[in-house]
Amino acid sequence: MRLFSITKEDSICSAAILVALLSNFVLLTPELRAEKPLQGWRELRESELKSIPAPPREFRGVWVATVYNLDWPSKPGLPVAVQKEELREIFERSKELNLNAVVFQVRTMCDALYDSPIEPWSYYLTGKMGKAPEPFYDPLAFAVEEAHARGLELHAWINPYRALTGYYGDKIADNHISQNFPWLVHKSGSHSFLDPSSVFVRNRAITVAFDIINRYDVDAIHLDDYFYPYPRDGAYEGTLDDEENWLRFQFEKGDMAKADWRRENVNVLIRDLYRDIKRHKPHVKLGISPFGIWKKGAPANIRGLSSYSQIFSDSRKWLREGWVDYFSPQLYWKMEGPQSFASLYKWWQDENVQGRHLWPGVATSRIGEEGSGGESDGRGATELLEQISFTRTHLNKSPASGQIHWHWEAFATNRGGISRMITKKRYAERALTPESPWLAGQGAEAAEDDGELPVATGINLRRVSPPVASGKKKTPSENAEEEADDTPETGSWILTWNSSMDEVSPSHQWWAVQVKTGEGEDANWELKETVRATGKRAVRISNIEKISAISIRAVDRIGELGPAAAVERIEDPEKTDSAE
């Protein structure tokens, strides 16, 4: 006996219900609301692609300092949700300012702002050294994800020798190096430093760097200017008590002046760190930002502290030997004066015999009337604009210009109106970070990293209707790629494309999307977006009526461009779309 039966009328009713449900689904799903692929565009032929200029290149970095909570987090022990939102805001604003790299401090004093198996959690993160965030998250992994989602490089900034600052909370963690190896730690003023003459200390710093590049997709390891302690109280021959190690060296290895021995201790660290990174992950850059003056009188008109003789940093040697991929001397002075930015920058360029990147550190934080707060010394924002222009016109052997801004606080507080001024007058258009051609064909990953890059295929441009409210509110920037599809403005267009390769090559880092406006003499190609290779291949396009062509090409991890693919408009897309 049948328990129930289905009549013809029931079938019709069920079909009607199904159609209604599917209709609602279409209304609620943004990607299904997209209209038909736009007509009126054609693919450029290979001979035509040669006329597309390469995207502009310049390194535009900013230091995000965590020591003393200078930039992030705003104070120790903030709730995790607040920490994340503060960091998102830094990356979001960096992209809006047309910066392309963030130098993020992750080791301030033999601690860690990431999940380290070697060193304790930082006091500046949780308010207690050794305490993990609750609920747990890894700030460095989070930073890499958020930066790359916005087309920004993420450089992990570590200090190799500083053991403690004067601020580390109520208690030093049991697994801090000062507790486990106290004989390696020397007091210098309110700070404590590790002994650079110790092989253990050197290996520890290299191990920390290797742990970072092995577990995180960082684009560079960055060292700052803290090597031997800076002079204090007039003690210009150094304030670190290393007499015992010096005497041991004299007994075991022979004659060398003490100052030369100290410099060599630091030289060996820089040399070994660079070589080891290149053997293992050559695409990971090593950058150093030493004190801006090598020696008094170099060049002749320069006066000031000598990093060579007073903090035992032979920084010129590191550059001349090619032990760095980028070199960022801290040229925090004005264009002219006893420490002239212009003179020092030209001198460093003359010393750059290996043609490495020379991207000076600039003191954006000193903008503002003297005494107005922070580090302001009376200079105006125009001083910084002049320095940026100067770096662009005095390249010598450097592949491309660049600057690193000290530090994020200057943009967060908009010192002297710098944020608007710099995007209007110097960073009006986006730029890719410069290529590092000397990194090609190095190390264990060379075989897989030197393969061909993919070509963009199936370039498509679709108009997307305004979204229908679903009742669910998305957190801003929760997923940067999804914003293009999920929160389009009225009249927005979504550019999508495929890859000629089924899987993302290990060497592939970005997709560079350029748009062309104007024709003839008024034509201009602009870098619209940098999209990570592993992300969603989608970019939101506005003001489509002004765009006459679009180009997409892959960029590898050392900055080399792949072949371009492009489409050109042959009629008004608004008219084409409305006619369908």
CORGIGI-V181221 format. One record per backbone hydrogen bond with DSSP energy under -1.0 kcal/mol. CO is the residue of the C=O (numbers start at 0). NH is the residue of the N-H. If there is no record, write none. Layout:
co = [CO;CO]
nh = [NH;NH]
This chain:
co = [6;7;8;9;10;11;12;13;14;15;16;17;18;19;20;21;22;23;24;28;39;39;41;44;47;48;55;58;59;59;60;61;62;63;64;64;65;66;78;79;80;81;82;83;84;85;86;87;88;89;90;91;92;93;94;99;101;102;103;105;111;113;119;120;121;122;124;127;137;138;139;140;141;142;143;144;146;146;147;152;153;154;155;156;156;160;163;172;175;175;176;180;181;183;185;187;190;191;191;192;194;197;198;199;200;201;202;203;204;205;206;207;208;209;210;211;215;218;219;220;221;222;224;231;233;234;239;241;242;243;244;245;246;247;248;256;257;258;259;260;261;262;263;264;265;266;267;268;269;270;271;272;273;274;275;276;278;280;284;285;285;286;287;289;292;293;294;298;301;305;306;310;312;313;314;315;316;317;324;325;326;328;328;329;333;334;337;339;340;341;342;343;344;345;346;350;351;356;359;360;361;361;362;363;365;367;368;372;378;379;380;381;382;383;384;385;386;387;388;394;400;402;403;404;405;406;407;407;408;409;413;414;416;417;418;419;420;421;421;431;435;436;438;442;444;445;454;456;459;460;461;462;474;481;482;488;491;492;493;494;495;497;504;506;508;509;510;511;512;512;513;514;515;515;516;518;519;523;525;528;530;531;535;538;540;542;543;547;548;549;550;551;552;553;554;554;555;557;559;564;565;566;567;571;572;573;574;576]
nh = [10;11;12;13;14;15;16;17;18;19;20;21;22;23;24;25;26;27;28;32;569;570;567;48;50;51;431;402;99;100;404;102;407;104;70;71;68;69;82;83;84;85;86;87;88;89;90;91;92;93;94;95;96;98;97;152;154;63;156;112;121;115;111;129;125;126;76;130;141;142;143;144;145;146;147;148;149;151;150;101;218;103;221;105;106;193;191;175;178;179;180;183;184;194;192;190;187;162;163;185;197;201;202;203;204;205;206;207;208;209;210;211;212;213;214;215;217;284;155;286;157;288;226;234;235;237;241;245;246;247;248;249;250;251;252;260;261;262;263;264;265;266;267;268;269;270;271;272;273;274;275;276;277;278;279;280;443;283;220;324;325;222;327;329;306;307;297;301;296;309;312;227;314;317;318;319;320;322;356;287;358;330;360;331;340;341;302;343;344;345;346;347;348;349;350;352;354;326;403;330;363;405;365;366;376;377;371;375;367;382;384;385;386;387;388;389;390;391;392;397;58;60;361;62;364;409;410;411;412;414;416;417;420;421;422;423;424;425;426;57;438;439;441;445;448;449;499;497;495;37;493;34;477;485;486;491;463;540;461;538;459;456;507;556;532;554;530;552;527;528;550;525;547;548;523;521;522;516;514;512;510;534;537;494;492;545;546;568;515;566;513;564;511;561;508;509;558;435;555;551;43;549;41;575;576;577;578;579]
